[in-house]
Amino acid sequence: MTARTTGGRFAKGQSGNPAGRPKSRTTELKAALSEHGAAVAEVVVAKALEGDMTAAGLVLSRLTPTVKPSSAPVRLDMPKDASLADQAEAWLTAAAEGRVPADVASMMVSALAGAARVAEVTDLAERIEALEESTR
């Protein structure tokens, strides 16, 4: 048995698990894969080349990155000096009329809301700084 201190803790330099971590199924599989992985890969590639579609799918899934969903670029004409509210309204109108997808309009309105928050915080910081300067 491993030596313990009077408080019940393991003594310095004494392991609470002298036999080590027990082997798990995952550890065994990783060991087998590291030993036979190259041979398995060769067999799978050979089967894929023979026309086995399951093997081909497995090989392709490992060789090609997954395609992430993305929206096509959308252009919406509006005046450069349009307010954030006018821009948001333009996106919502375009979505309602079917000129842009609703999810794209939603993302753009959310982005405009974020820009509005940044502008608001910047404005408040400038006002506070001006007040502090005037009281000095």
C-alpha positions in Angstrom: 0.0 0.0 0.0 1.2 3.5 -0.8 2.3 5.6 2.2 0.0 8.5 3.2 0.5 11.5 5.5 -1.5 11.9 8.7 -4.0 14.1 6.7 -4.7 11.2 4.4 -2.8 12.6 1.4 -0.2 10.6 -0.4 3.3 11.2 0.9 5.6 13.4 -1.2 7.1 11.3 -4.0 4.5 8.5 -3.6 2.0 7.9 -6.4 -1.6 7.3 -5.7 -1.6 5.0 -8.7 1.7 3.0 -8.7 0.4 0.5 -11.3 -0.2 3.4 -13.8 -3.3 4.3 -15.7 -5.3 1.2 -16.6 -5.4 0.4 -20.3 -8.6 1.5 -22.1 -10.1 0.3 -25.3 -9.1 3.7 -26.9 -5.5 3.2 -25.8 -5.4 -0.3 -27.3 -7.0 0.9 -30.6 -4.4 3.7 -30.9 -1.6 1.3 -30.3 -2.9 -1.1 -33.0 -3.5 1.8 -35.4 0.1 3.1 -34.9 1.4 -0.4 -35.5 -0.9 -1.3 -38.5 -2.2 2.1 -39.7 -0.1 2.3 -42.8 -1.1 -1.2 -44.0 -4.8 -0.4 -43.3 -4.5 2.8 -45.3 -2.9 1.0 -48.2 -5.7 -1.6 -48.3 -8.4 1.1 -48.1 -6.7 3.1 -51.0 -6.4 -0.1 -53.0 -10.1 -0.9 -52.5 -11.0 2.6 -53.5 -9.0 2.3 -56.7 -10.8 -1.0 -57.4 -14.1 0.9 -57.3 -15.3 0.3 -53.8 -17.4 3.4 -53.2 -17.3 3.2 -49.4 -13.6 3.0 -49.4 -13.4 5.9 -51.9 -15.7 8.0 -49.7 -13.5 7.3 -46.7 -10.4 8.3 -48.6 -11.9 11.4 -50.1 -13.3 12.5 -46.7 -9.8 12.4 -45.3 -8.1 14.1 -48.3 -10.6 16.9 -49.1 -11.7 19.6 -46.6 -15.4 19.8 -45.9 -17.2 22.6 -47.8 -18.6 25.2 -45.4 -21.9 26.8 -46.3 -21.6 30.3 -47.5 -23.8 32.9 -49.1 -23.1 34.3 -52.5 -22.0 37.9 -52.6 -25.0 40.3 -52.6 -24.8 44.0 -53.8 -27.4 46.5 -52.6 -27.1 50.1 -53.9 -27.7 52.9 -51.4 -26.3 56.4 -50.9 -22.9 56.5 -49.2 -24.2 59.0 -46.6 -27.2 56.9 -45.6 -27.8 56.6 -41.9 -27.5 53.2 -40.2 -31.3 53.2 -39.8 -31.8 53.9 -43.5 -29.3 51.1 -44.4 -31.1 48.6 -42.2 -34.4 49.6 -43.7 -33.0 49.1 -47.2 -31.8 45.6 -46.4 -35.2 44.7 -44.9 -37.0 46.1 -47.9 -34.8 44.2 -50.3 -35.5 41.0 -48.4 -39.2 41.7 -48.4 -39.1 42.3 -52.2 -37.1 39.1 -52.8 -34.0 40.9 -54.1 -31.8 39.4 -51.4 -32.2 36.3 -49.2 -33.7 36.9 -45.8 -30.8 35.3 -44.0 -28.3 37.7 -45.7 -30.5 40.7 -44.8 -30.7 39.5 -41.2 -26.9 39.2 -41.0 -26.5 42.7 -42.5 -29.0 44.2 -40.1 -27.2 42.5 -37.2 -23.9 43.9 -38.4 -25.4 47.4 -38.7 -26.8 47.0 -35.1 -23.2 46.2 -34.0 -21.9 49.2 -35.9 -24.5 51.3 -34.2 -23.4 50.1 -30.7 -19.8 50.9 -31.5 -20.7 54.4 -32.7 -22.9 54.9 -29.6 -20.1 53.8 -27.2 -17.6 56.0 -29.1 -19.9 59.0 -28.9 -20.5 58.5 -25.2 -16.7 58.1 -24.5 -16.1 61.4 -26.4 -18.8 63.2 -24.4 -17.5 61.9 -21.1 -14.0 63.0 -22.1 -15.3 66.5 -23.1 -17.1 66.8 -19.7 -14.0 65.8 -17.8 -11.9 68.3 -19.7 -14.5 71.1 -19.0 -14.4 70.4 -15.2 -10.6 70.7 -15.0 
